[in-house]
């Protein structure tokens, strides 16, 4: 191992080439000429920054490039090492001389860049504002008053605010007693499934689609029938064929930004779905998981805004608006009997939600902080979306097809030729890049596609990630 650092790197600060690229190139040169050998340990970023007299971030960027390109390997809790398969000048593979020894690469590789399914950037969350509102609520209401039990379907004022938001911003027609506050949208899904469905009922789902919702339905004893998705969303012609053969209790859809493909259900198909629901008597469960994140003049309103449906459930969340760790979701239904059943089940598994947090979030809504936060973050995400499009066009245009999403925080990429998506994921994992595999959202046979969230990563991470994917595909 190289302890301490034995290489001498000359940096030209007047050179047009960025300093971090000079450092990366010099390390590559040292590996190629054998000065750095397989398994050699590199000092930490702080130590390297001190030795080379540069900013630590410069070192981080240089090492990130080499990790992505495969020259270096990161081993969790141990550090960064020269990869064991780097070729020597003589043409042999580094590692030939290390047979029988414990190879560094045998340890689990640290993930450097993780493409999620479209999570927001938690660093932008208004944590200080939320903490301040929380303290003020606790002080103003009084400790004894806040420590007692309250209404099981959520704080009354908070539900009223949610009802107004659904009416004014999403064109629904709701009353506060039709709204139930939950600990995240997944809890809303679970409560809906176990209150609406009986064992043996059938639910239609989108394929590809959102598996956590499918699991909620299956846990209630439901059978699932997948229906495909194209550029206009759920394929209604295929749904009609299902309805001719099966009696279904409900259909679960993500029509605003379909998960995972990001397409929006066309207006014509929305009306067709409503007509089918009324004719066959099934419920429409609409999951509007990222309604707030849209880049057009305004978002597409929910299906329930088109007509007053008798059998309709709408599920949303505030977690993505404020912070993913903040578990505040909600559901609304036109079926008041179903709402009563949901409340009865809710009291069995969770007597009440986090009332103090609900009131703190309400404080942020009332004083305009949420509105300003959304405006600021949307501009940030718009910039990242457009930058991500630039990266795809520059590095992957020959390998993939994609449509720029009009909303949401992820892209859907379709490879132009058939590839083994699991093999791709394994190759990328060795480079420190994590992607979602097709079984994350496929019903049975894996569907060819990549869902890459862009909001939670920096521009530098996005660039390195896309370059890594491009390298693996080529």
TACORBEL-V869700 format. One record per backbone hydrogen bond with DSSP energy under -1.0 kcal/mol. CO is the residue of the C=O (numbers start at 1). NH is the residue of the N-H. E is the energy in kcal/mol with one decimal. If there is no record, write none. Layout:
CO/NH/E + CO/NH/E
This chain:
1/3/-1.4 + 12/15/-1.2 + 18/22/-1.9 + 19/23/-2.4 + 20/24/-2.1 + 21/25/-2.7 + 22/26/-2.2 + 23/27/-2.1 + 24/28/-2.3 + 25/29/-2.5 + 26/30/-2.1 + 27/31/-2.0 + 28/32/-2.7 + 29/33/-2.2 + 30/35/-1.3 + 30/36/-2.0 + 37/40/-2.5 + 40/82/-2.0 + 44/48/-2.6 + 45/49/-2.3 + 46/50/-2.0 + 47/51/-2.5 + 48/52/-2.7 + 49/54/-1.9 + 55/59/-1.3 + 56/60/-2.4 + 57/61/-2.3 + 58/62/-1.9 + 59/63/-2.7 + 60/64/-2.4 + 61/65/-1.8 + 62/66/-1.7 + 63/67/-2.4 + 64/68/-2.4 + 65/69/-2.6 + 66/71/-1.5 + 66/72/-1.5 + 71/83/-2.4 + 73/81/-3.0 + 74/110/-1.7 + 75/78/-2.2 + 75/79/-2.4 + 79/75/-3.1 + 80/42/-2.7 + 81/73/-3.0 + 82/39/-2.2 + 86/94/-1.7 + 88/91/-1.4 + 92/88/-2.8 + 93/96/-2.2 + 95/98/-1.1 + 98/101/-2.4 + 103/106/-1.2 + 104/107/-1.8 + 108/76/-1.6 + 113/434/-2.9 + 116/453/-2.2 + 121/124/-1.9 + 122/125/-1.2 + 125/127/-2.3 + 126/130/-2.3 + 127/131/-2.9 + 128/132/-2.3 + 129/133/-2.3 + 130/134/-2.4 + 131/135/-2.2 + 132/136/-2.3 + 133/137/-2.5 + 134/138/-2.3 + 135/139/-2.3 + 136/140/-3.0 + 137/141/-2.7 + 138/142/-1.1 + 142/146/-1.8 + 143/147/-1.3 + 151/154/-1.6 + 153/181/-2.3 + 155/159/-2.6 + 156/160/-2.0 + 157/161/-2.1 + 158/162/-2.3 + 159/163/-2.6 + 160/164/-2.3 + 161/165/-2.3 + 162/166/-2.5 + 163/167/-2.0 + 164/168/-3.0 + 165/169/-2.5 + 166/172/-2.4 + 175/178/-2.3 + 176/179/-1.6 + 178/333/-1.3 + 180/331/-2.0 + 182/184/-1.6 + 182/329/-2.8 + 184/188/-1.3 + 185/189/-2.1 + 186/190/-2.3 + 187/191/-2.8 + 188/192/-2.1 + 189/193/-2.7 + 190/194/-2.5 + 191/195/-1.2 + 192/196/-2.4 + 193/197/-2.2 + 198/201/-2.4 + 201/223/-3.1 + 202/249/-3.0 + 202/250/-1.2 + 203/225/-2.2 + 204/252/-2.8 + 205/227/-2.3 + 210/214/-1.3 + 211/215/-2.5 + 212/216/-1.4 + 213/217/-2.0 + 214/218/-2.6 + 215/219/-2.1 + 217/222/-2.0 + 218/221/-1.8 + 221/200/-2.7 + 223/203/-2.8 + 225/205/-2.2 + 227/207/-2.2 + 228/235/-2.3 + 230/233/-1.9 + 232/266/-1.9 + 233/230/-2.3 + 234/236/-1.0 + 235/239/-1.7 + 236/240/-2.5 + 237/241/-1.4 + 238/242/-1.6 + 239/243/-2.5 + 240/244/-1.5 + 242/245/-1.1 + 242/246/-2.3 + 249/283/-2.5 + 250/204/-2.3 + 251/285/-3.0 + 253/287/-2.6 + 255/265/-2.5 + 258/262/-3.9 + 263/258/-3.1 + 266/270/-2.0 + 267/271/-2.1 + 268/272/-2.0 + 269/273/-2.5 + 270/274/-2.2 + 271/275/-2.4 + 272/276/-2.3 + 273/277/-2.4 + 274/278/-2.3 + 275/279/-2.0 + 276/280/-2.9 + 277/281/-1.7 + 283/251/-2.3 + 284/313/-2.6 + 285/253/-2.4 + 286/315/-2.8 + 288/291/-1.1 + 290/293/-1.3 + 292/294/-1.3 + 293/408/-3.4 + 302/305/-1.6 + 303/306/-1.8 + 307/309/-1.5 + 311/284/-1.8 + 312/334/-1.5 + 313/286/-3.0 + 314/332/-2.4 + 315/288/-2.5 + 316/330/-2.1 + 318/322/-2.2 + 323/326/-1.8 + 326/328/-1.5 + 328/318/-3.2 + 329/182/-2.5 + 330/316/-2.2 + 331/180/-2.5 + 332/314/-3.1 + 335/339/-1.9 + 336/340/-2.0 + 337/341/-1.8 + 338/342/-2.5 + 339/343/-2.4 + 340/344/-2.0 + 341/345/-2.1 + 342/346/-2.7 + 343/347/-2.0 + 345/349/-1.6 + 346/350/-3.0 + 353/355/-1.4 + 354/358/-2.4 + 355/359/-2.4 + 356/360/-2.0 + 357/361/-2.7 + 358/362/-2.2 + 359/363/-1.9 + 360/364/-1.6 + 361/365/-2.0 + 362/366/-2.8 + 363/367/-2.1 + 364/369/-1.1 + 364/370/-1.6 + 365/368/-1.1 + 368/372/-2.3 + 369/373/-2.7 + 370/374/-2.6 + 371/375/-2.0 + 372/376/-2.4 + 373/377/-2.9 + 374/378/-2.5 + 375/379/-1.5 + 376/380/-1.6 + 377/381/-3.0 + 378/382/-2.5 + 379/383/-1.9 + 380/384/-1.9 + 381/385/-2.9 + 382/386/-2.2 + 383/387/-2.2 + 384/388/-2.8 + 385/389/-2.0 + 386/390/-1.9 + 387/391/-2.1 + 388/392/-2.4 + 389/393/-2.6 + 390/394/-2.1 + 391/395/-2.6 + 392/396/-2.3 + 396/399/-1.1 + 396/400/-2.3 + 399/416/-2.9 + 401/414/-2.7 + 406/295/-2.8 + 409/454/-1.7 + 411/452/-2.3 + 413/450/-2.5 + 414/401/-2.7 + 419/421/-1.0 + 420/424/-2.2 + 421/425/-2.2 + 422/426/-2.0 + 423/427/-2.4 + 424/428/-2.5 + 425/429/-2.2 + 426/430/-1.6 + 428/433/-2.8 + 429/432/-1.3 + 432/112/-2.6 + 432/113/-2.4 + 434/115/-2.8 + 437/440/-2.4 + 438/441/-1.6 + 438/442/-1.4 + 441/209/-2.5 + 450/413/-3.1 + 452/411/-2.3 + 458/462/-2.6 + 459/463/-2.3 + 460/464/-2.4 + 461/465/-2.8 + 462/466/-2.5 + 463/467/-2.4 + 464/468/-2.1 + 465/469/-2.3 + 466/470/-2.9 + 467/471/-2.4 + 468/472/-2.1 + 469/473/-2.3 + 470/474/-1.8
